[in-house]
Amino acid sequence: MQSLSKRLKKLGFVADLPETVKGKKHYYYQAYIKDLSNNTSLIIEGYRKKGYPTYRFTFYKRTYFKGGGKVSEKIYLYNASPIKMMQKVTSFINYLERSK
């Protein structure tokens, strides 16, 4: 079985590990980004949440102005397990590829 990062990389996502204010990386936070255009990105955020044995994921699309201001955000999945997240993301990417 492939790791989650490898499966997302095959779908075109790039891993992005944000840093804390003090410059140390979070061990409990993951982010993956796929640019659809110059202004639109698909974003997956994973985080450890108390009471769950695995990471919980949020999957959304965000559109920006050229200057960096947020125009719109559409959330497709919130607080989901890794399996549900992969199903939704794979389905969404397949839909985008079919509609081209």
C-alpha positions in Angstrom: 0.0 0.0 0.0 1.3 3.4 -0.9 1.6 6.3 1.6 -0.9 9.1 1.5 1.7 11.6 0.3 2.7 9.4 -2.6 -0.9 8.9 -3.7 -1.6 12.6 -3.6 1.6 13.3 -5.5 0.4 11.1 -8.3 -2.8 13.2 -8.4 -0.7 16.3 -8.9 -0.6 17.7 -5.3 2.5 19.2 -3.8 3.2 18.8 -0.1 3.4 22.1 1.9 4.6 22.0 5.5 3.8 25.3 7.2 6.0 26.6 10.0 5.0 27.9 13.4 5.6 31.5 14.5 8.8 30.4 16.2 10.0 28.7 13.1 9.5 25.1 14.1 7.4 22.7 11.9 4.2 21.2 13.2 4.2 17.5 13.5 0.4 17.4 13.7 -0.4 19.4 10.5 -0.2 18.5 6.8 -1.1 20.5 3.7 -1.2 19.6 0.1 -1.8 22.1 -2.8 -2.7 21.6 -6.5 -2.9 24.7 -8.7 -5.8 24.5 -11.2 -5.0 28.0 -12.7 -3.0 31.1 -11.8 -5.7 32.1 -9.3 -7.4 28.9 -8.3 -6.0 26.0 -6.1 -7.3 22.8 -4.5 -6.1 22.5 -0.9 -6.1 19.6 1.4 -5.3 20.2 5.1 -4.7 17.4 7.5 -4.5 17.8 11.3 -4.5 15.7 14.4 -7.7 16.1 16.4 -8.3 14.9 19.9 -10.5 11.9 20.1 -9.6 10.5 16.6 -6.9 7.9 16.0 -5.9 9.3 12.5 -5.5 12.7 10.9 -8.7 14.5 10.0 -8.8 16.2 6.6 -10.5 19.2 5.0 -10.6 19.5 1.2 -11.5 22.8 -0.5 -11.0 25.0 -3.5 -9.9 28.6 -3.1 -9.7 31.4 -5.7 -7.6 34.6 -5.2 -7.2 38.0 -6.8 -3.9 38.7 -8.5 -2.8 40.7 -5.4 -3.4 37.7 -3.1 -6.8 38.6 -1.7 -9.3 35.7 -1.3 -12.2 35.9 -3.7 -14.1 32.7 -2.9 -13.8 29.4 -1.1 -15.8 26.2 -1.7 -15.4 23.4 1.0 -16.0 19.9 -0.4 -15.1 17.9 2.7 -14.6 18.8 6.4 -13.3 16.7 9.3 -13.0 13.5 7.2 -11.0 10.3 7.6 -8.0 9.7 5.2 -10.0 7.1 3.3 -13.0 9.4 2.8 -10.7 12.2 1.8 -8.9 10.1 -0.8 -12.2 8.9 -2.3 -13.5 12.5 -2.6 -10.2 13.9 -4.0 -9.8 11.1 -6.5 -13.4 11.5 -7.6 -13.0 15.3 -8.0 -9.7 15.0 -10.0 -11.3 12.4 -12.3 -14.3 14.7 -12.8 -12.0 17.6 -13.7 -10.1 15.4 -16.2 -13.3 14.1 -17.8 -14.7 17.6 -18.2 -11.6 19.0 -20.1 
